[in-house]
Amino acid sequence: MDFLISGQHIEIYYLIGIGLIAGIFGGFFGVGGSFLVGPALFALGMPMNMVVGTDLAHIVGKSIVATKKHRALGNVDMKLAGIMIIGTVLGSEIGAQVVQYLKKSGRVDQVIGTVFIVVLVCISGFMTWEGWKTLRMKGGHKTTGGKKDKSAISHVAKWVQRIPLAPMLRLPVSGVPRISLWIVVLVSFVGGLFSGFLGGGAGYIRMPLLVYLLGIPTHVAVGTDLFEVMISASYGTLTHAVKGNVDIMVALVMHTGAAIGAQVGAIGTQYFTGPKIRLAFVPLPLIGAALVAYRLFSGHPLK
C-alpha cells in the first residue's frame, strides 16, 4: 500500500510483522525497538528523517501498553522516571532540531545512517563483553525484588553514586541509597537526545546507562526505561510531526502488532535473570546495523 506522506510502497503484513517483533523485544529488553524498526523502515526505502519521526509515532502506543504491564509487575521506579522527564524532553527537542538541519542540507540519510551503525555496533560489543564477564562471576547481589542481578562493572555505578553533587536523591524502589539529581538528569538528556536524533525511545542507550551508570537493577531499569520511552516518543512524535517527518499510517499499522508483542515481552522478563536479559540483547543491534549498512552501501531498498 502507498502512504501519502512518505510516498513509499510497503506491504501491510511487513509493517505488522515489524511491529510485532519490535513489541516483543521492546517489552522484554525495556527498549522501544527502534534498533530494529528504524533500520527496517530505512532498508525498505523510507527517507531517514521520515524513519525517525514515524518510528517515534509507532512507539507511543506500544510503550504505554508495556509500561502499564511492567508497573503491575513492580518494575517501574516512578520517582526516578518522573525526575528523568526533564532531561528526556529537552534532549528530544535538540535531537529533532539536528535532524531538521540535516534534512535541509540534504545529508540526513548519510549522517544519521552512519551514526546509527556506529552506535548499535558499539552497544552490542560492550554488552557482549559485560554480559560474558558477569556470567563468569560467582554470586551476585540481591535486588529489592529479591532477584539476583549482578554486573562485572558494578563498581562504576557505586563510584557514580558517591559523587557529592547536590542535591542528592534516594531511590528506594531501585535500591539506590543516594545519587546526584544532576547525574540522573544527564542520563535522561542523553537518552532524549538519541531519541530525537535516531528515532524511537532510545532505550538501547538509556537502559544500559540506568544499569551500568546509575546502578538500577535490570528488571527495574527495563520498566522505568519504558516509561521514559513513552515520554520521549510522545514529545518526539509531536515535534517531528510539526516538521513533516511522520507518516501516521505506517505508524498505526505497525502499532497493531506492537501492542500485542509488548505484553508478551514484558511477561518474559520474569523468567530470566538480569545478566541473561542483557546478553540476549547483544545480537539485535547488529541486525539493525546490518540493515542500515545494506541500504547505505547498496543504495537500493530491501524488497
matplotlib code that plots the C-alpha trace (Angstrom):
import matplotlib.pyplot as plt

x = [0.0, 1.2, 1.4, 0.7, 3.2, 6.4, 5.4, 6.7, 5.1, 5.3, 3.2, 0.9, 2.0, 5.6, 4.7, 2.5, 5.4, 7.9, 5.7, 5.1, 8.8, 9.7, 6.9, 8.2, 11.8, 10.7, 8.7, 11.4, 14.5, 12.9, 13.6, 11.3, 12.5, 13.9, 17.2, 15.2, 12.2, 14.2, 16.7, 13.9, 12.0, 15.1, 16.1, 12.6, 13.2, 11.9, 14.0, 15.8, 14.0, 10.7, 12.1, 13.0, 9.6, 7.4, 9.3, 8.6, 4.9, 4.6, 6.3, 3.9, 1.0, 3.3, 5.2, 2.0, 0.9, 4.3, 4.7, 1.3, 2.3, 5.7, 4.2, 1.8, 4.8, 6.6, 9.3, 8.8, 10.5, 8.1, 10.3, 13.2, 11.0, 9.4, 12.8, 14.1, 11.3, 13.2, 16.2, 14.3, 12.1, 15.0, 17.2, 14.4, 13.9, 17.6, 17.8, 14.8, 16.3, 19.5, 17.5, 15.7, 19.0, 20.4, 17.2, 17.6, 21.2, 20.4, 22.7, 20.1, 20.4, 24.2, 24.8, 22.0, 22.6, 26.3, 25.7, 23.1, 25.6, 28.4, 26.1, 24.5, 27.8, 29.4, 26.4, 26.4, 30.2, 30.1, 27.1, 28.8, 31.9, 30.0, 27.4, 30.1, 32.2, 29.2, 28.0, 31.5, 31.3, 30.3, 27.5, 25.8, 23.7, 20.0, 17.8, 14.9, 12.7, 14.7, 16.0, 19.7, 21.1, 24.9, 27.3, 31.0, 31.3, 29.0, 31.9, 31.3, 27.7, 29.0, 31.5, 28.9, 26.5, 29.2, 29.7, 28.7, 26.9, 24.0, 21.0, 21.2, 18.3, 17.2, 15.7, 14.3, 12.4, 15.6, 17.7, 19.9, 20.7, 22.0, 22.7, 23.0, 20.0, 22.2, 23.6, 20.0, 19.0, 22.2, 21.4, 17.8, 19.1, 21.4, 18.6, 16.3, 18.9, 19.4, 15.6, 15.1, 18.0, 17.8, 14.1, 12.3, 12.6, 16.5, 16.1, 19.2, 21.1, 19.1, 18.6, 22.4, 23.0, 20.5, 22.0, 25.8, 26.0, 23.2, 23.2, 19.5, 18.6, 17.9, 14.2, 13.5, 15.6, 13.5, 10.2, 11.5, 13.1, 9.8, 8.1, 10.8, 10.3, 6.6, 7.6, 10.3, 8.3, 5.2, 7.1, 9.3, 6.3, 4.8, 7.9, 8.7, 5.0, 5.2, 8.4, 6.7, 8.6, 5.8, 3.9, 1.0, -0.5, 2.8, 2.9, -0.7, -0.3, 2.9, 1.2, -1.3, 1.4, 3.5, 0.7, 0.4, 4.1, 4.9, 2.7, 4.3, 7.8, 7.0, 5.8, 9.0, 11.3, 10.0, 11.7, 15.3, 18.0, 19.4, 22.7, 20.9, 18.5, 21.4, 23.3, 20.3, 20.1, 23.5, 22.7, 19.7, 21.6, 23.9, 20.9, 19.7, 23.2, 23.4, 20.0, 21.2, 24.5, 22.8, 20.7, 23.6, 26.1, 23.8, 21.6, 18.6, 15.7, 15.3, 12.4]
y = [0.0, 3.6, 6.1, 9.7, 11.4, 9.4, 8.2, 4.7, 1.4, -1.1, -4.2, -4.1, -7.5, -6.3, -3.5, -5.6, -8.1, -5.4, -4.0, -7.4, -8.3, -4.9, -5.1, -8.4, -7.2, -3.8, -5.3, -7.8, -5.6, -2.3, -0.5, 0.9, -1.4, 1.4, -0.5, -2.8, -0.7, 2.3, 0.2, -2.0, 1.1, 2.6, -0.7, -0.7, 2.7, 5.3, 8.5, 8.7, 11.8, 10.0, 6.9, 8.9, 10.6, 7.6, 5.2, 7.6, 7.7, 3.9, 3.5, 5.7, 3.3, 0.2, 1.8, 2.8, -0.9, -2.2, 0.4, -0.5, -4.2, -3.5, -1.3, -4.0, -6.3, -3.7, -2.9, 0.9, 3.4, 6.3, 8.7, 8.1, 8.2, 11.5, 13.2, 11.9, 13.6, 16.9, 15.8, 13.5, 16.3, 18.7, 16.1, 15.0, 18.6, 19.2, 15.9, 16.7, 20.1, 18.4, 16.1, 19.1, 20.8, 17.7, 17.3, 20.8, 20.2, 17.0, 14.8, 13.3, 9.7, 9.5, 11.2, 9.5, 6.2, 6.3, 7.3, 4.5, 1.9, 3.1, 3.4, -0.1, -1.9, -0.2, -1.1, -4.7, -5.0, -3.5, -5.6, -8.8, -8.1, -7.1, -9.9, -12.6, -11.3, -11.1, -14.6, -15.9, -14.2, -16.1, -14.8, -11.5, -9.2, -9.3, -6.5, -5.0, -7.5, -10.5, -11.4, -11.9, -9.1, -8.6, -6.9, -7.2, -3.4, -2.7, -0.7, 2.0, 2.6, 2.6, 5.3, 7.4, 7.1, 8.6, 11.7, 14.5, 16.8, 18.3, 17.9, 14.2, 11.7, 8.4, 5.9, 3.1, 1.3, 0.9, 0.2, 3.2, 4.9, 8.2, 9.7, 13.2, 14.7, 16.1, 12.7, 11.4, 14.4, 14.0, 10.3, 11.2, 14.1, 11.7, 9.2, 12.0, 13.3, 10.0, 9.5, 12.8, 12.2, 8.5, 7.9, 5.5, 5.8, 5.3, 2.6, 0.9, 3.9, 4.7, 1.2, 0.4, 3.7, 3.0, -0.3, 0.4, 4.1, 4.6, 1.0, 0.3, -3.4, -4.7, -5.5, -2.1, -0.4, -2.2, -0.9, 2.6, 3.0, 2.0, 4.9, 7.2, 5.8, 6.7, 10.3, 10.8, 9.1, 11.2, 14.5, 13.4, 12.5, 15.9, 17.9, 15.7, 15.8, 19.7, 19.4, 17.0, 13.9, 11.5, 9.1, 8.3, 5.5, 3.5, 4.1, 2.9, -0.3, -1.2, -0.5, -3.3, -5.9, -3.9, -3.6, -7.4, -8.1, -5.6, -7.5, -10.8, -9.4, -7.8, -11.1, -12.8, -10.7, -12.6, -15.8, -14.6, -13.1, -9.6, -10.7, -13.2, -10.4, -8.1, -10.8, -11.9, -8.3, -8.4, -9.7, -7.4, -4.1, -5.9, -6.8, -3.2, -2.0, -4.6, -3.3, 0.3, -0.6, -2.5, 0.5, 3.0, 1.0, -0.6, 2.5, 0.2, -0.6, -4.1, -5.8]
z = [0.0, -0.7, 2.1, 1.1, 3.4, 2.8, -0.7, -0.1, -1.1, 1.8, 2.2, 5.3, 6.5, 6.6, 8.9, 11.2, 11.4, 12.2, 14.9, 16.5, 16.6, 17.9, 20.5, 21.9, 22.1, 23.5, 26.3, 27.1, 27.0, 28.1, 24.8, 22.2, 19.5, 17.3, 16.9, 14.6, 13.4, 12.2, 10.3, 8.8, 7.6, 6.2, 4.4, 2.8, 1.2, 3.6, 3.9, 7.3, 8.5, 8.0, 9.6, 12.8, 13.1, 12.1, 14.4, 17.3, 16.5, 16.4, 19.7, 21.7, 22.0, 22.4, 25.2, 27.1, 27.0, 28.1, 30.8, 32.3, 32.3, 33.9, 36.6, 37.6, 37.9, 40.2, 37.7, 37.4, 39.8, 39.4, 41.4, 39.1, 36.0, 37.0, 37.5, 34.2, 32.2, 32.4, 30.5, 28.2, 26.8, 26.4, 24.7, 22.3, 21.1, 20.4, 18.6, 16.4, 15.5, 14.4, 12.1, 10.6, 9.9, 8.2, 6.1, 4.8, 4.0, 2.1, 4.2, 6.5, 5.3, 5.2, 8.6, 10.7, 9.0, 9.8, 13.4, 13.7, 12.6, 15.0, 18.0, 17.5, 16.9, 20.0, 22.2, 21.1, 21.6, 25.1, 26.3, 24.9, 26.9, 30.1, 29.9, 29.4, 32.3, 34.5, 33.8, 34.7, 38.1, 41.3, 43.4, 42.8, 44.8, 45.6, 44.2, 46.2, 44.4, 45.7, 42.2, 41.6, 39.5, 39.1, 36.8, 36.2, 36.3, 39.2, 40.8, 38.2, 39.5, 43.1, 42.2, 40.4, 43.4, 45.6, 43.6, 46.1, 43.6, 45.4, 45.6, 46.4, 45.9, 47.5, 45.2, 47.5, 44.8, 42.8, 45.9, 45.4, 48.8, 47.3, 43.9, 42.5, 40.8, 38.0, 37.1, 36.7, 34.5, 32.4, 31.7, 30.7, 28.5, 26.6, 26.1, 24.9, 22.5, 20.9, 20.7, 18.9, 16.6, 15.8, 16.5, 18.8, 22.5, 22.5, 25.2, 23.7, 25.1, 28.3, 29.6, 29.7, 31.3, 34.0, 34.8, 34.4, 35.4, 37.9, 39.3, 38.7, 38.8, 35.3, 35.8, 37.3, 34.6, 31.9, 33.3, 34.2, 30.8, 29.1, 31.0, 29.6, 26.1, 26.4, 27.3, 24.7, 22.0, 22.7, 22.7, 19.8, 17.7, 18.3, 17.4, 14.3, 13.1, 13.1, 11.0, 8.5, 9.5, 10.5, 8.3, 10.7, 8.6, 8.7, 12.5, 13.1, 11.0, 12.9, 16.3, 15.5, 16.0, 18.5, 21.2, 21.3, 21.3, 24.1, 26.6, 25.6, 26.1, 29.5, 30.8, 29.6, 31.8, 34.8, 33.7, 33.1, 35.3, 34.6, 33.0, 30.7, 29.6, 28.8, 26.9, 24.9, 23.7, 22.1, 18.5, 18.0, 17.5, 15.0, 12.9, 12.9, 11.9, 9.1, 7.6, 7.7, 6.2, 3.4, 2.3, 2.7, 0.6, -1.9, -2.5, -3.1, -0.8, 0.5, -1.3]

ax = plt.figure().add_subplot(projection="3d")
ax.plot(x, y, z, "-o")
ax.set_aspect("equal")
plt.show()
